[in-house]
Amino acid sequence: MKVLLTLILVVTIFFVGCATAHRMNRLSIGMNKQQVLSVMGRPTSTASPGGGQEILRYNLSATGDDAYYGITDEYYVRLIDGKVESYGRMGDFDSTKDPTLDVNVNAGY
């Protein structure tokens, strides 16, 4: 019985430990790029759209089950002049969109 409980505990720790998206919780606005890299590791890809911006993209698993099955979501860290300006799941923090804008108005429905 002890062996079974130990095995269950090890498997549970393995799956919980594989979730990677929780690393985003350790980021904060104003961190520099080196601090981000120490928390998040190497990004999947980067982009420099200009204006002092740099986007670091990460493919992260939200849960241990997702990690086991290779399921990831795309997350980003946006740096402006070398400092974190925003971060989160891709598409969640698009600062070019007005959050008060109702996209269904005048949609012809």
NUNU-494893 format. One record per atom (N, C-alpha, C): residue in one letter; atom name; x, y, z. Coordinates in nm, 3 decimals, padded with zeros to 5 digits. Last residue first. Example, Ala and Ser with C-alpha at 12.3 -4.5 7.8 and 13.67 -1.06 7.14 Angstrom:
BEGIN
(pt 'S'; 'N'; (01.285; -00.225; 00.708)) (pt 'S'; 'CA'; (01.367; -00.106; 00.714)) (pt 'S'; 'C'; (01.290; 00.003; 00.787)) (pt 'A'; 'N'; (01.319; -00.569; 00.780)) (pt 'A'; 'CA'; (01.230; -00.450; 00.780)) (pt 'A'; 'C'; (01.320; -00.330; 00.780)) 
// end
This chain:
BEGIN
(pt 'Y'; 'N'; (-02.676; 04.295; -03.827)) (pt 'Y'; 'CA'; (-02.751; 04.176; -03.784)) (pt 'Y'; 'C'; (-02.891; 04.212; -03.745)) (pt 'G'; 'N'; (-02.490; 04.490; -03.890)) (pt 'G'; 'CA'; (-02.584; 04.447; -03.993)) (pt 'G'; 'C'; (-02.663; 04.324; -03.955)) (pt 'A'; 'N'; (-02.331; 04.603; -03.707)) (pt 'A'; 'CA'; (-02.276; 04.485; -03.774)) (pt 'A'; 'C'; (-02.370; 04.431; -03.880)) (pt 'N'; 'N'; (-02.383; 04.816; -03.539)) (pt 'N'; 'CA'; (-02.377; 04.839; -03.685)) (pt 'N'; 'C'; (-02.314; 04.721; -03.760)) (pt 'V'; 'N'; (-02.223; 04.658; -03.274)) (pt 'V'; 'CA'; (-02.299; 04.774; -03.318)) (pt 'V'; 'C'; (-02.275; 04.794; -03.467)) (pt 'N'; 'N'; (-02.045; 04.462; -03.203)) (pt 'N'; 'CA'; (-02.169; 04.419; -03.267)) (pt 'N'; 'C'; (-02.255; 04.536; -03.314)) (pt 'V'; 'N'; (-01.835; 04.569; -03.063)) (pt 'V'; 'CA'; (-01.809; 04.529; -03.200)) (pt 'V'; 'C'; (-01.935; 04.485; -03.274)) (pt 'D'; 'N'; (-01.824; 04.837; -02.870)) (pt 'D'; 'CA'; (-01.911; 04.723; -02.891)) (pt 'D'; 'C'; (-01.899; 04.683; -03.039)) (pt 'L'; 'N'; (-01.554; 04.956; -02.685)) (pt 'L'; 'CA'; (-01.614; 04.949; -02.816)) (pt 'L'; 'C'; (-01.699; 04.823; -02.831)) (pt 'T'; 'N'; (-01.410; 04.955; -02.459)) (pt 'T'; 'CA'; (-01.550; 04.997; -02.446)) (pt 'T'; 'C'; (-01.624; 04.988; -02.578)) (pt 'P'; 'N'; (-01.150; 04.892; -02.523)) (pt 'P'; 'CA'; (-01.229; 04.792; -02.451)) (pt 'P'; 'C'; (-01.375; 04.829; -02.436)) (pt 'D'; 'N'; (-01.013; 04.945; -02.831)) (pt 'D'; 'CA'; (-01.086; 05.017; -02.728)) (pt 'D'; 'C'; (-01.174; 04.918; -02.654)) (pt 'K'; 'N'; (-00.701; 04.807; -02.917)) (pt 'K'; 'CA'; (-00.846; 04.795; -02.921)) (pt 'K'; 'C'; (-00.906; 04.872; -02.804)) (pt 'T'; 'N'; (-00.436; 04.818; -02.872)) (pt 'T'; 'CA'; (-00.485; 04.898; -02.985)) (pt 'T'; 'C'; (-00.636; 04.893; -02.994)) (pt 'S'; 'N'; (-00.359; 04.646; -02.676)) (pt 'S'; 'CA'; (-00.381; 04.785; -02.635)) (pt 'S'; 'C'; (-00.431; 04.872; -02.750)) (pt 'D'; 'N'; (-00.454; 04.341; -02.611)) (pt 'D'; 'CA'; (-00.427; 04.420; -02.730)) (pt 'D'; 'C'; (-00.461; 04.565; -02.700)) (pt 'F'; 'N'; (-00.441; 04.120; -02.428)) (pt 'F'; 'CA'; (-00.403; 04.255; -02.390)) (pt 'F'; 'C'; (-00.368; 04.340; -02.511)) (pt 'D'; 'N'; (-00.510; 03.872; -02.537)) (pt 'D'; 'CA'; (-00.581; 03.921; -02.420)) (pt 'D'; 'C'; (-00.556; 04.070; -02.392)) (pt 'G'; 'N'; (-00.346; 03.794; -02.746)) (pt 'G'; 'CA'; (-00.478; 03.843; -02.778)) (pt 'G'; 'C'; (-00.553; 03.901; -02.659)) (pt 'M'; 'N'; (-00.171; 03.557; -02.560)) (pt 'M'; 'CA'; (-00.178; 03.632; -02.685)) (pt 'M'; 'C'; (-00.324; 03.668; -02.714)) (pt 'R'; 'N'; (-00.175; 03.612; -02.213)) (pt 'R'; 'CA'; (-00.207; 03.522; -02.323)) (pt 'R'; 'C'; (-00.221; 03.606; -02.450)) (pt 'G'; 'N'; (00.082; 03.840; -02.098)) (pt 'G'; 'CA'; (-00.038; 03.757; -02.083)) (pt 'G'; 'C'; (-00.055; 03.664; -02.199)) (pt 'Y'; 'N'; (00.194; 04.177; -02.040)) (pt 'Y'; 'CA'; (00.219; 04.035; -02.061)) (pt 'Y'; 'C'; (00.089; 03.959; -02.041)) (pt 'S'; 'N'; (00.355; 04.498; -02.077)) (pt 'S'; 'CA'; (00.238; 04.414; -02.061)) (pt 'S'; 'C'; (00.278; 04.269; -02.086)) (pt 'E'; 'N'; (00.605; 04.608; -02.035)) (pt 'E'; 'CA'; (00.492; 04.700; -02.044)) (pt 'E'; 'C'; (00.361; 04.623; -02.027)) (pt 'V'; 'N'; (00.922; 04.560; -01.911)) (pt 'V'; 'CA'; (00.793; 04.496; -01.933)) (pt 'V'; 'C'; (00.682; 04.601; -01.927)) (pt 'K'; 'N'; (01.182; 04.738; -02.085)) (pt 'K'; 'CA'; (01.106; 04.713; -01.961)) (pt 'K'; 'C'; (00.971; 04.650; -01.997)) (pt 'G'; 'N'; (01.310; 04.816; -02.320)) (pt 'G'; 'CA'; (01.376; 04.720; -02.233)) (pt 'G'; 'C'; (01.304; 04.686; -02.105)) (pt 'D'; 'N'; (01.131; 04.982; -02.454)) (pt 'D'; 'CA'; (01.258; 05.038; -02.405)) (pt 'D'; 'C'; (01.321; 04.949; -02.299)) (pt 'I'; 'N'; (00.896; 04.752; -02.371)) (pt 'I'; 'CA'; (00.914; 04.882; -02.437)) (pt 'I'; 'C'; (01.033; 04.947; -02.370)) (pt 'L'; 'N'; (00.798; 04.421; -02.418)) (pt 'L'; 'CA'; (00.894; 04.512; -02.358)) (pt 'L'; 'C'; (00.895; 04.641; -02.439)) (pt 'R'; 'N'; (00.555; 04.188; -02.358)) (pt 'R'; 'CA'; (00.588; 04.303; -02.442)) (pt 'R'; 'C'; (00.679; 04.397; -02.362)) (pt 'V'; 'N'; (00.527; 03.851; -02.372)) (pt 'V'; 'CA'; (00.576; 03.956; -02.283)) (pt 'V'; 'C'; (00.616; 04.070; -02.376)) (pt 'Y'; 'N'; (00.269; 03.605; -02.428)) (pt 'Y'; 'CA'; (00.366; 03.705; -02.471)) (pt 'Y'; 'C'; (00.410; 03.791; -02.355)) (pt 'Y'; 'N'; (00.164; 03.273; -02.519)) (pt 'Y'; 'CA'; (00.170; 03.385; -02.426)) (pt 'Y'; 'C'; (00.276; 03.482; -02.475)) (pt 'E'; 'N'; (-00.031; 03.023; -02.660)) (pt 'E'; 'CA'; (00.073; 03.123; -02.684)) (pt 'E'; 'C'; (00.057; 03.240; -02.588)) (pt 'D'; 'N'; (-00.063; 02.701; -02.510)) (pt 'D'; 'CA'; (-00.122; 02.826; -02.555)) (pt 'D'; 'C'; (-00.009; 02.925; -02.574)) (pt 'T'; 'N'; (-00.042; 02.346; -02.571)) (pt 'T'; 'CA'; (00.012; 02.475; -02.526)) (pt 'T'; 'C'; (-00.073; 02.589; -02.578)) (pt 'I'; 'N'; (-00.025; 02.010; -02.516)) (pt 'I'; 'CA'; (-00.118; 02.120; -02.543)) (pt 'I'; 'C'; (-00.059; 02.248; -02.485)) (pt 'G'; 'N'; (00.100; 01.769; -02.468)) (pt 'G'; 'CA'; (00.163; 01.863; -02.560)) (pt 'G'; 'C'; (00.074; 01.980; -02.597)) (pt 'Y'; 'N'; (00.004; 01.606; -02.272)) (pt 'Y'; 'CA'; (-00.049; 01.585; -02.407)) (pt 'Y'; 'C'; (00.008; 01.684; -02.510)) (pt 'Y'; 'N'; (00.145; 01.710; -02.054)) (pt 'Y'; 'CA'; (00.159; 01.568; -02.088)) (pt 'Y'; 'C'; (00.115; 01.543; -02.232)) (pt 'A'; 'N'; (00.048; 01.972; -02.047)) (pt 'A'; 'CA'; (00.189; 01.947; -02.076)) (pt 'A'; 'C'; (00.210; 01.804; -02.120)) (pt 'D'; 'N'; (-00.218; 01.922; -01.973)) (pt 'D'; 'CA'; (-00.188; 01.986; -02.101)) (pt 'D'; 'C'; (-00.043; 01.960; -02.141)) (pt 'D'; 'N'; (-00.172; 01.815; -01.717)) (pt 'D'; 'CA'; (-00.233; 01.732; -01.822)) (pt 'D'; 'C'; (-00.205; 01.789; -01.960)) (pt 'G'; 'N'; (-00.069; 02.038; -01.586)) (pt 'G'; 'CA'; (00.017; 01.922; -01.607)) (pt 'G'; 'C'; (-00.039; 01.829; -01.713)) (pt 'T'; 'N'; (-00.180; 02.338; -01.756)) (pt 'T'; 'CA'; (-00.188; 02.234; -01.654)) (pt 'T'; 'C'; (-00.089; 02.124; -01.683)) (pt 'A'; 'N'; (-00.101; 02.517; -01.954)) (pt 'A'; 'CA'; (-00.173; 02.568; -01.837)) (pt 'A'; 'C'; (-00.177; 02.466; -01.723)) (pt 'S'; 'N'; (00.205; 02.550; -02.120)) (pt 'S'; 'CA'; (00.094; 02.461; -02.084)) (pt 'S'; 'C'; (00.030; 02.511; -01.954)) (pt 'L'; 'N'; (00.320; 02.785; -02.366)) (pt 'L'; 'CA'; (00.315; 02.732; -02.230)) (pt 'L'; 'C'; (00.193; 02.644; -02.210)) (pt 'N'; 'N'; (00.529; 02.943; -02.569)) (pt 'N'; 'CA'; (00.425; 02.841; -02.577)) (pt 'N'; 'C'; (00.427; 02.767; -02.445)) (pt 'Y'; 'N'; (00.600; 03.290; -02.591)) (pt 'Y'; 'CA'; (00.621; 03.164; -02.521)) (pt 'Y'; 'C'; (00.503; 03.071; -02.548)) (pt 'R'; 'N'; (00.766; 03.571; -02.725)) (pt 'R'; 'CA'; (00.654; 03.477; -02.731)) (pt 'R'; 'C'; (00.694; 03.346; -02.666)) (pt 'L'; 'N'; (00.833; 03.903; -02.672)) (pt 'L'; 'CA'; (00.884; 03.769; -02.646)) (pt 'L'; 'C'; (00.763; 03.676; -02.643)) (pt 'I'; 'N'; (00.874; 04.191; -02.851)) (pt 'I'; 'CA'; (00.774; 04.095; -02.808)) (pt 'I'; 'C'; (00.843; 03.960; -02.791)) (pt 'E'; 'N'; (00.975; 04.519; -02.809)) (pt 'E'; 'CA'; (01.021; 04.383; -02.833)) (pt 'E'; 'C'; (00.915; 04.291; -02.774)) (pt 'Q'; 'N'; (00.991; 04.863; -02.913)) (pt 'Q'; 'CA'; (00.917; 04.745; -02.866)) (pt 'Q'; 'C'; (00.992; 04.616; -02.896)) (pt 'G'; 'N'; (01.091; 05.094; -03.017)) (pt 'G'; 'CA'; (01.146; 05.050; -02.889)) (pt 'G'; 'C'; (01.077; 04.928; -02.832)) (pt 'G'; 'N'; (00.971; 05.113; -03.265)) (pt 'G'; 'CA'; (00.928; 05.203; -03.159)) (pt 'G'; 'C'; (00.977; 05.161; -03.022)) (pt 'G'; 'N'; (00.933; 04.769; -03.380)) (pt 'G'; 'CA'; (00.979; 04.907; -03.387)) (pt 'G'; 'C'; (00.928; 04.988; -03.270)) (pt 'P'; 'N'; (00.875; 04.500; -03.349)) (pt 'P'; 'CA'; (00.794; 04.579; -03.443)) (pt 'P'; 'C'; (00.835; 04.725; -03.454)) (pt 'S'; 'N'; (01.047; 04.238; -03.313)) (pt 'S'; 'CA'; (01.076; 04.378; -03.283)) (pt 'S'; 'C'; (01.000; 04.465; -03.381)) (pt 'A'; 'N'; (00.999; 03.921; -03.161)) (pt 'A'; 'CA'; (00.969; 04.015; -03.269)) (pt 'A'; 'C'; (01.003; 04.155; -03.221)) (pt 'T'; 'N'; (01.080; 03.577; -03.097)) (pt 'T'; 'CA'; (01.080; 03.719; -03.062)) (pt 'T'; 'C'; (01.045; 03.801; -03.185)) (pt 'S'; 'N'; (00.989; 03.252; -02.963)) (pt 'S'; 'CA'; (01.026; 03.343; -03.072)) (pt 'S'; 'C'; (01.022; 03.486; -03.019)) (pt 'T'; 'N'; (01.004; 03.121; -02.721)) (pt 'T'; 'CA'; (00.986; 03.042; -02.842)) (pt 'T'; 'C'; (01.025; 03.124; -02.964)) (pt 'P'; 'N'; (01.254; 03.246; -02.488)) (pt 'P'; 'CA'; (01.124; 03.250; -02.557)) (pt 'P'; 'C'; (01.124; 03.159; -02.680)) (pt 'R'; 'N'; (01.412; 03.093; -02.209)) (pt 'R'; 'CA'; (01.426; 03.138; -02.349)) (pt 'R'; 'C'; (01.289; 03.138; -02.419)) (pt 'G'; 'N'; (01.265; 03.188; -01.892)) (pt 'G'; 'CA'; (01.351; 03.109; -01.979)) (pt 'G'; 'C'; (01.352; 03.167; -02.119)) (pt 'M'; 'N'; (01.120; 03.328; -01.702)) (pt 'M'; 'CA'; (01.049; 03.257; -01.807)) (pt 'M'; 'C'; (01.136; 03.162; -01.889)) (pt 'V'; 'N'; (01.308; 03.438; -01.518)) (pt 'V'; 'CA'; (01.181; 03.380; -01.473)) (pt 'V'; 'C'; (01.124; 03.285; -01.577)) (pt 'S'; 'N'; (01.517; 03.525; -01.676)) (pt 'S'; 'CA'; (01.548; 03.440; -01.561)) (pt 'S'; 'C'; (01.423; 03.372; -01.506)) (pt 'L'; 'N'; (01.384; 03.685; -01.861)) (pt 'L'; 'CA'; (01.447; 03.561; -01.907)) (pt 'L'; 'C'; (01.482; 03.469; -01.789)) (pt 'V'; 'N'; (01.308; 03.896; -01.692)) (pt 'V'; 'CA'; (01.206; 03.814; -01.759)) (pt 'V'; 'C'; (01.266; 03.681; -01.801)) (pt 'Q'; 'N'; (01.559; 03.998; -01.625)) (pt 'Q'; 'CA'; (01.473; 03.945; -01.520)) (pt 'Q'; 'C'; (01.365; 03.854; -01.579)) (pt 'Q'; 'N'; (01.641; 04.086; -01.877)) (pt 'Q'; 'CA'; (01.717; 03.982; -01.809)) (pt 'Q'; 'C'; (01.635; 03.918; -01.697)) (pt 'K'; 'N'; (01.453; 04.291; -01.931)) (pt 'K'; 'CA'; (01.456; 04.170; -02.012)) (pt 'K'; 'C'; (01.530; 04.057; -01.942)) (pt 'N'; 'N'; (01.309; 04.420; -01.622)) (pt 'N'; 'CA'; (01.391; 04.430; -01.742)) (pt 'N'; 'C'; (01.399; 04.294; -01.811)) (pt 'M'; 'N'; (00.978; 04.507; -01.508)) (pt 'M'; 'CA'; (01.096; 04.420; -01.504)) (pt 'M'; 'C'; (01.178; 04.441; -01.631)) (pt 'G'; 'N'; (00.749; 04.657; -01.550)) (pt 'G'; 'CA'; (00.872; 04.728; -01.516)) (pt 'G'; 'C'; (00.995; 04.641; -01.506)) (pt 'I'; 'N'; (00.513; 04.433; -01.418)) (pt 'I'; 'CA'; (00.538; 04.549; -01.503)) (pt 'I'; 'C'; (00.665; 04.618; -01.454)) (pt 'S'; 'N'; (00.624; 04.100; -01.348)) (pt 'S'; 'CA'; (00.560; 04.225; -01.311)) (pt 'S'; 'C'; (00.600; 04.336; -01.406)) (pt 'L'; 'N'; (00.592; 03.741; -01.314)) (pt 'L'; 'CA'; (00.632; 03.862; -01.386)) (pt 'L'; 'C'; (00.564; 03.984; -01.327)) (pt 'R'; 'N'; (00.487; 03.521; -01.196)) (pt 'R'; 'CA'; (00.606; 03.576; -01.132)) (pt 'R'; 'C'; (00.659; 03.700; -01.205)) (pt 'N'; 'N'; (00.286; 03.431; -01.355)) (pt 'N'; 'CA'; (00.248; 03.495; -01.229)) (pt 'N'; 'C'; (00.367; 03.559; -01.158)) (pt 'M'; 'N'; (00.410; 03.290; -01.554)) (pt 'M'; 'CA'; (00.365; 03.425; -01.586)) (pt 'M'; 'C'; (00.328; 03.502; -01.459)) (pt 'R'; 'N'; (00.437; 03.036; -01.453)) (pt 'R'; 'CA'; (00.554; 03.124; -01.447)) (pt 'R'; 'C'; (00.516; 03.269; -01.477)) (pt 'H'; 'N'; (00.212; 02.895; -01.515)) (pt 'H'; 'CA'; (00.216; 02.960; -01.385)) (pt 'H'; 'C'; (00.336; 03.053; -01.370)) (pt 'A'; 'N'; (00.255; 02.762; -01.752)) (pt 'A'; 'CA'; (00.194; 02.895; -01.760)) (pt 'A'; 'C'; (00.199; 02.968; -01.627)) (pt 'T'; 'N'; (00.345; 02.503; -01.712)) (pt 'T'; 'CA'; (00.443; 02.609; -01.731)) (pt 'T'; 'C'; (00.385; 02.748; -01.729)) (pt 'A'; 'N'; (00.320; 02.195; -01.554)) (pt 'A'; 'CA'; (00.247; 02.314; -01.597)) (pt 'A'; 'C'; (00.346; 02.430; -01.603)) (pt 'C'; 'N'; (00.477; 02.004; -01.431)) (pt 'C'; 'CA'; (00.491; 02.024; -01.575)) (pt 'C'; 'C'; (00.416; 02.146; -01.627)) (pt 'G'; 'N'; (00.408; 01.976; -01.165)) (pt 'G'; 'CA'; (00.535; 02.040; -01.198)) (pt 'G'; 'C'; (00.552; 02.071; -01.346)) (pt 'V'; 'N'; (00.178; 01.825; -01.182)) (pt 'V'; 'CA'; (00.169; 01.963; -01.135)) (pt 'V'; 'C'; (00.295; 02.039; -01.174)) (pt 'F'; 'N'; (00.290; 01.580; -01.269)) (pt 'F'; 'CA'; (00.195; 01.652; -01.352)) (pt 'F'; 'C'; (00.180; 01.797; -01.310)) (pt 'F'; 'N'; (00.466; 01.518; -01.054)) (pt 'F'; 'CA'; (00.515; 01.528; -01.191)) (pt 'F'; 'C'; (00.421; 01.612; -01.277)) (pt 'I'; 'N'; (00.291; 01.499; -00.838)) (pt 'I'; 'CA'; (00.394; 01.604; -00.839)) (pt 'I'; 'C'; (00.448; 01.625; -00.979)) (pt 'T'; 'N'; (00.149; 01.269; -00.924)) (pt 'T'; 'CA'; (00.080; 01.398; -00.902)) (pt 'T'; 'C'; (00.179; 01.513; -00.906)) (pt 'V'; 'N'; (00.353; 01.077; -00.923)) (pt 'V'; 'CA'; (00.284; 01.110; -01.049)) (pt 'V'; 'C'; (00.214; 01.244; -01.037)) (pt 'V'; 'N'; (00.415; 01.074; -00.648)) (pt 'V'; 'CA'; (00.517; 01.110; -00.748)) (pt 'V'; 'C'; (00.453; 01.150; -00.879)) (pt 'L'; 'N'; (00.169; 00.987; -00.537)) (pt 'L'; 'CA'; (00.227; 01.116; -00.500)) (pt 'L'; 'C'; (00.329; 01.162; -00.603)) (pt 'I'; 'N'; (00.148; 00.731; -00.651)) (pt 'I'; 'CA'; (00.045; 00.833; -00.678)) (pt 'I'; 'C'; (00.099; 00.972; -00.647)) (pt 'L'; 'N'; (00.374; 00.611; -00.534)) (pt 'L'; 'CA'; (00.363; 00.624; -00.680)) (pt 'L'; 'C'; (00.262; 00.731; -00.717)) (pt 'T'; 'N'; (00.300; 00.617; -00.265)) (pt 'T'; 'CA'; (00.420; 00.688; -00.309)) (pt 'T'; 'C'; (00.415; 00.712; -00.460)) (pt 'L'; 'N'; (00.077; 00.448; -00.273)) (pt 'L'; 'CA'; (00.061; 00.588; -00.232)) (pt 'L'; 'C'; (00.180; 00.672; -00.276)) (pt 'L'; 'N'; (00.206; 00.208; -00.351)) (pt 'L'; 'CA'; (00.101; 00.267; -00.434)) (pt 'L'; 'C'; (00.082; 00.414; -00.400)) (pt 'V'; 'N'; (00.375; 00.164; -00.133)) (pt 'V'; 'CA'; (00.432; 00.181; -00.268)) (pt 'V'; 'C'; (00.331; 00.249; -00.359)) (pt 'K'; 'N'; (00.198; 00.125; 00.074)) (pt 'K'; 'CA'; (00.287; 00.241; 00.078)) (pt 'K'; 'C'; (00.345; 00.269; -00.061)) (pt 'M'; 'N'; (00.082; -00.119; 00.000)) (pt 'M'; 'CA'; (00.000; 00.000; 00.000)) (pt 'M'; 'C'; (00.086; 00.126; 00.000)) 
// end
